[in-house]
Structure formats: structure tokens, C-alpha cells
Amino acid sequence: MLASQGYLVQKLLLSHKFDFPVRGRNLMVFGIALSLVALAWKFFTAIVTPDQVMSIFLSSPAQLTLYIITFISLIMVSNGFALMAKERSDASLRRAALLDGLTGCWNRVRIEEILHQEMARLRRYGHPAALLMLDLDKFKQINDQYGHLAGDEVLRGFGRLLCTQIRATDVPGRWGGEEFIIVLPSSTFFDAVTLAEHLREHLSKLRFTFALP
């Protein structure tokens, strides 16, 4: 039962895609593997040499080796779990720091990081990339007539539109104010124009209801 549980935990850890560094996961996997080795040793001894089963419970080199393996595996699993929790927390904090709190898109700092990455990839491998700069026309009129809360609602709605109407590989961000940006990896000028028109059509269908302040 312990071996089955260890195998299932390892399978889950290795098959799941984490959005943070996997050093803690690797430490846990290796620790569980060591414990499985110790269990396999005990099982093999019980099957092949049943008359020597008690030797693993007595003070002997075999018993000492099993004890050391088990102790090391427990240390690795517990430390790996703690490291995983820390890495996940750090990743969550970093993500929160790089997201625009109003629209849910990436903020300017993160977009600049992605732009540097795409430019480096373009220079090194020649992969095409495109960039869309988007600006909401007459946005100031909405703020002046209906107030800034109405303007915030428009920005949130447009942010939701960007996140749902682009490809999974495209990266939307808020550049500042009512200006947005979309990084399109492995895309051409035609791809950018097509997406821009697609977004313009969907934006024209958005409806907002505001009360006069």
C-alpha cells in the first residue's frame, strides 16, 4: 500500500504542470523514490530469503542502510514539500505584482520583460513577432461625463475582451491609462491586422450602462 501511494504521488507530481520552479517537486520525487527503494529491498528480502526477514529489524549493516535511506527520504520529502510551498507562494506574489489590478492584463513591467524575450528570440532564431498598440477612442469623454468609476468599468470590460478573444500564445497588457498592448509571438503583420480588426468588431458590440454622477 505504501509503495502504491508513493507511486501515485510521484505520477501526479511528474504529470502536473506547475507555474513555478520545480526544485521542490524534484526533491520530493527523489525522496519518494528512495523510500520505494527501501520498500522494494524489504519486499525482495521477504520473498527471496524469508528466513532472513528478521535481519532487517536487527542491528546489522542492512538494517543501518535501510534506516539511513528511510531517514534521508523523509528529510527530502518534507524539505521538498516546504520548498514547493515557498516556490508557489513566491510565484503567486510575483504574478500579483506583474498583473494590472484593474483589467487583469499584465502590467507594463511584465510586458517589457516579454518584449525583451521576443526580441532576443527574433534575433537568435529569426522567429517572426508582431505587436499591437491599442487605444480606446474618446475615453476621456466617458470619465468626464460619467465619472472615473464608469471609466474603470470600461477598462475592465476591455481587459476581459482581450483575455478571451486572443490566442493562448498572445500576451495582453495594459501600457498605461486607456492604452493596451498585445505581444503576438510567431506572428506576421497580417496576423496582427486580422486580430486588430477582430477585436475592433467585438469592442463595438460591448454595451455599458452608466448613471449620471
Secondary structure, DSSP 8 states (H G I E B T S, - for coil): -HHHHHHHHHHHHHHS--SS--HHHHHHHHHHHHHHHHHHHHHHHHHH-GGGGGGGGSSSHHHHHHHHHHHHHHHHHHHHHHHHHHHHHHHHHHHHHHB-TTTSSB-HHHHHHHHHHHHHHHHHH---EEEEEEE-TTHHHHHHHH-HHHHHHHHHHHHHHHHHHS-TT-EEEEEETTEEEEEEET--HHHHHHHHHHHHHHHHT--------
